[in-house]
Amino acid sequence: MDPVDALPAPNNGSGGGLAFVFPGQGAQAVGMGRDFYERSPAARAVFGAVDAACGYAVSTLCFEGPEDALKATEHTQPALFAASVAALAACREAGLEPAAAAGHSVGEYAALAAAHAFSVEAGARLVKARGEAMAASARERPGAMAAVLGLDPAVVAEVCLQTNPVGVVHPANLNAPGQVVISGEAHAVEHAGQLLKQRGAKRVVPLAVSGAFHSPLMERASLTMRGVLELTDIRDPEIPVVANVTADYAPTGEIVRANLAAQVVGPVRWIESVQRLTQGGYTTFVECGSGTVLAGLIKRIAPEATVHSVNDMATLAAAKAAIRGSAA
């Protein structure tokens, strides 16, 4: 039986419970998940399942690196999935249960695993295929990404549209108010950056990435994932999961499958995704996995929300105490 599926099934409901969120590429760090592995039997089982499904020691890469290997897209994605789902398993073992979920980019796969849309092993195989396909697309069609700070997303989208005669560039990550990442051909990203500064952007920061993720330059990876997803058993999520590309719930396995294929080339609509959850009554978030990036974004999107970042047993204990205290 799958390590996560062996735990109590998620609670269904509409609002009022915990929304679990899972980070995407860029949140990885050498050492992630080690404390859970050493101290949580449920988390240890997740790492074992991911290692077996991927055919190599993803766990060792998470715990020991080296950093350059962990940063490679084809390794980063399975590693983040393992660390996120291990944190989820430790949370469930401690009695914290998601009532809804969302994930940023590859984090959406961990969110769907939390909802039992597929097994941990199936999710690991999917993210392994996704990382390899995106890395291959990046080699075939090199591109760039840049963070645009201090402009409304609508202005960023308008400038990208104006730039497209020069080259491919699109909004890729709508992360938080005043923070949008653009992605596409390097010369187009640079040209758009200059126009965005003229339109009032505080800064345009080139990102150290290996490809133009969430842009049309990833079309081959999207087609590859479409084929892989068709061969994967994907069930209807047992809790509400907000999809990146629609910023809405994906109620069926078929919708999940279509969304995940489109997600590779489509934007991560994180602002709207968080708003969808808060509008549904989910105002307490648990960030599962590596880092605290999502906590910072959520506080900017929904200042009234409470966010607990859980990346080791100490932060899990603190989150559990705070959540139980607020419910008392």
C-alpha positions in Angstrom: 0.0 0.0 0.0 1.2 3.5 -0.8 2.8 5.2 2.3 0.5 8.2 2.1 -2.6 6.3 1.0 -2.0 4.1 4.1 -2.7 7.1 6.3 -6.3 8.3 7.2 -8.2 9.7 4.2 -8.4 13.4 3.8 -11.5 15.2 5.2 -13.9 16.6 2.7 -15.5 19.9 3.2 -15.8 23.5 1.9 -13.7 25.9 3.9 -12.9 26.2 7.6 -10.1 23.6 7.5 -6.4 23.7 6.7 -5.1 24.5 3.2 -1.8 22.7 2.6 0.5 24.4 0.0 3.6 23.0 -1.6 6.6 24.9 -3.0 8.1 24.8 -6.5 11.5 24.9 -8.1 13.8 27.4 -6.4 12.8 26.3 -2.9 15.2 23.4 -2.9 18.1 23.3 -0.4 20.6 20.6 0.5 19.5 18.9 3.7 15.8 19.3 3.0 13.7 16.5 4.5 16.5 14.9 6.5 15.0 15.6 9.9 11.6 14.1 8.8 13.4 11.1 7.4 15.3 10.5 10.7 12.4 11.1 13.0 9.1 10.2 11.2 8.4 6.7 10.1 5.7 7.9 7.7 8.1 10.4 6.1 10.9 7.8 5.8 8.4 5.5 3.9 7.7 8.3 1.5 11.4 8.8 0.7 11.8 5.1 0.2 8.8 5.0 -2.2 10.2 8.0 -4.2 13.7 6.4 -4.4 12.2 3.1 -5.7 9.9 4.8 -8.2 12.7 7.0 -9.6 15.4 4.3 -9.7 18.0 6.3 -7.8 18.6 7.8 -4.3 16.5 11.0 -4.5 16.7 11.0 -0.7 20.5 11.1 -0.7 20.4 14.0 -3.2 17.9 15.9 -0.8 20.1 15.3 2.3 23.6 15.5 0.9 23.5 17.2 -2.5 25.8 18.1 -4.1 24.1 21.4 -4.6 24.9 21.6 -8.4 23.2 18.2 -8.9 20.2 19.2 -6.8 19.8 22.4 -8.8 19.5 20.4 -12.1 15.9 20.5 -13.2 15.7 16.8 -13.8 16.7 16.2 -10.2 15.2 19.2 -8.5 11.6 18.2 -9.3 11.6 14.7 -7.8 13.6 16.0 -4.8 11.1 18.7 -4.1 8.2 16.2 -4.5 9.9 13.8 -2.1 10.6 16.5 0.5 7.1 18.0 0.2 5.2 14.7 0.5 7.4 13.5 3.3 6.5 16.7 5.2 2.8 16.0 4.4 3.2 12.5 5.8 4.8 13.7 9.0 2.0 16.3 9.4 -0.7 13.6 9.0 1.2 11.4 11.4 1.0 14.3 13.9 -2.7 14.7 13.3 -2.7 17.7 10.9 -4.9 17.0 8.0 -5.4 19.1 4.8 -8.9 20.1 3.9 -7.7 21.7 0.6 -4.4 22.0 -1.2 -2.5 23.8 -3.9 1.1 23.8 -5.1 3.3 26.2 -7.0 4.4 24.7 -10.3 5.8 21.2 -9.6 4.3 21.6 -6.1 0.9 20.9 -7.7 1.9 17.3 -7.9 2.5 17.1 -4.1 -0.9 18.8 -3.6 -2.6 16.1 -5.8 -0.8 13.4 -3.9 -2.2 14.9 -0.7 -5.6 14.6 -2.3 -5.0 10.9 -3.2 -5.4 11.7 -6.9 -2.4 9.4 -7.5 0.0 7.4 -5.3 3.3 8.6 -4.1 5.1 6.2 -6.5 3.0 7.5 -9.5 3.6 11.1 -8.5 7.3 10.5 -8.3 7.4 8.9 -11.8 5.4 11.9 -13.1 7.7 14.5 -11.7 10.7 12.6 -12.8 9.3 12.6 -16.4 8.4 16.2 -16.1 11.8 17.3 -14.9 13.5 15.3 -17.7 11.2 16.7 -20.3 11.5 20.3 -19.2 15.3 20.0 -19.1 15.4 18.5 -22.6 13.1 21.4 -23.9 15.4 23.9 -22.3 18.4 22.4 -24.1 16.5 22.4 -27.4 15.0 25.8 -27.1 17.1 27.9 -24.7 15.4 30.8 -23.0 15.4 33.0 -19.9 13.2 34.2 -17.1 13.2 37.5 -15.1 11.3 38.7 -12.0 9.4 42.0 -12.5 9.0 43.9 -9.3 6.6 46.7 -8.6 4.1 46.5 -11.5 0.5 45.3 -11.8 0.2 41.9 -13.6 -2.0 43.4 -16.2 0.7 45.9 -17.2 3.3 43.1 -17.4 0.9 41.1 -19.6 0.4 44.1 -21.9 4.1 44.7 -22.3 4.7 41.0 -23.1 2.0 41.2 -25.8 3.8 44.3 -27.2 7.1 42.4 -27.2 5.9 39.3 -29.0 6.7 40.6 -32.5 10.3 40.8 -31.3 10.3 37.4 -29.7 8.4 35.0 -27.5 7.8 36.3 -23.9 4.9 35.6 -21.6 4.0 36.1 -17.9 5.0 32.8 -16.3 4.5 33.1 -12.5 2.0 35.6 -11.1 3.4 35.2 -7.6 2.1 38.1 -5.5 1.1 41.7 -5.9 4.0 43.5 -7.5 5.9 40.3 -8.3 5.5 38.6 -11.7 8.0 36.4 -13.5 8.3 36.6 -17.3 9.6 33.8 -19.5 10.6 33.3 -23.1 13.4 33.8 -25.6 16.4 35.6 -24.0 16.4 38.6 -26.3 12.6 39.0 -25.9 12.8 38.8 -22.1 15.6 41.4 -22.1 13.6 43.7 -24.5 10.4 43.4 -22.4 12.5 44.1 -19.3 13.6 47.4 -20.7 10.0 48.4 -21.6 8.8 47.3 -18.2 11.3 49.6 -16.5 10.0 52.4 -18.7 6.5 51.6 -17.5 7.5 51.9 -13.9 8.9 48.6 -12.7 11.1 49.0 -9.6 13.4 46.2 -10.7 13.7 43.6 -13.4 15.9 40.7 -12.1 17.2 38.0 -14.4 16.7 34.6 -12.8 19.4 31.8 -12.7 17.3 29.2 -14.4 18.1 26.6 -17.1 15.1 27.3 -19.3 12.0 29.4 -20.2 9.6 27.5 -17.9 5.9 28.0 -18.2 6.2 29.5 -21.7 5.6 28.2 -25.2 9.2 27.2 -25.4 8.2 24.2 -23.3 5.8 22.9 -25.9 7.6 19.7 -26.4 7.7 19.0 -22.7 4.0 19.6 -22.5 3.4 17.1 -25.3 5.6 14.6 -23.6 3.7 15.0 -20.3 0.4 14.7 -22.1 1.5 11.2 -23.2 2.9 10.3 -19.8 -0.3 11.5 -18.0 -2.5 9.5 -20.3 -0.8 6.3 -19.1 -1.1 7.3 -15.4 -4.0 6.3 -13.2 -5.4 9.6 -11.9 -8.4 9.6 -9.6 -10.8 12.3 -8.7 -9.1 14.4 -5.8 -10.6 13.6 -2.4 -10.1 17.2 -1.2 -10.3 20.5 -3.2 -7.1 21.2 -5.1 -6.6 24.5 -6.9 -4.9 24.1 -10.3 -2.1 26.6 -11.4 -3.5 27.1 -14.9 -7.1 27.8 -14.0 -6.8 29.1 -10.5 -9.8 27.0 -9.8 -10.6 23.5 -8.3 -10.0 20.5 -10.4 -12.8 18.1 -9.4 -12.1 15.1 -11.7 -9.1 13.0 -12.7 -9.6 14.0 -16.4 -9.5 17.7 -15.5 -6.4 17.1 -13.4 -4.7 15.3 -16.4 -5.5 18.2 -18.8 -4.4 20.8 -16.3 -1.0 19.2 -15.6 -0.2 19.0 -19.3 -1.2 22.6 -19.9 0.7 23.7 -16.8 4.1 23.2 -18.4 3.5 25.9 -20.9 0.9 27.9 -19.0 1.3 30.5 -16.2 1.3 29.7 -12.5 -1.7 31.9 -11.4 -0.6 31.8 -7.8 -2.3 35.1 -6.7 -5.7 33.9 -7.9 -5.1 30.4 -6.6 -4.6 31.7 -3.0 -7.5 34.1 -3.4 -9.7 31.1 -4.6 -8.8 29.3 -1.4 -9.4 32.3 0.9 -12.7 33.0 -0.8 -13.7 29.4 0.0 -13.0 30.0 3.7 -9.5 28.5 3.9 -7.5 31.1 5.8 -5.0 28.9 7.7 -2.2 27.6 5.5 0.4 25.0 6.1 3.5 25.2 3.8 4.9 21.7 3.5 8.4 21.1 2.3 11.5 23.2 1.8 11.8 26.8 2.7 9.3 29.6 3.4 8.8 31.2 0.0 5.1 30.5 -0.2 4.5 31.9 3.3 5.9 35.2 2.1 3.8 35.3 -1.0 0.6 34.3 0.8 1.0 37.0 3.4 1.3 39.5 0.5 -1.8 38.1 -1.3 -3.9 37.6 1.8 -2.6 39.6 4.8 -5.4 38.2 6.9 -4.3 34.6 6.4 -2.2 32.6 8.9 0.6 30.6 7.4 2.7 27.9 9.1 5.9 26.7 7.3 6.7 23.1 8.1 10.1 22.0 7.0 11.3 19.9 10.0 10.0 18.3 13.2 10.4 21.5 15.3 8.4 23.6 12.9 5.8 20.9 12.7 5.5 20.9 16.5 5.2 24.7 16.5 2.5 24.6 13.8 0.5 21.9 15.5 0.6 23.8 18.8 -0.5 27.1 17.2 -3.3 25.4 15.2 -4.6 23.5 18.1 -4.3 26.6 20.3 -6.3 28.8 17.8 -9.0 26.1 17.6 -9.4 25.8 21.4 
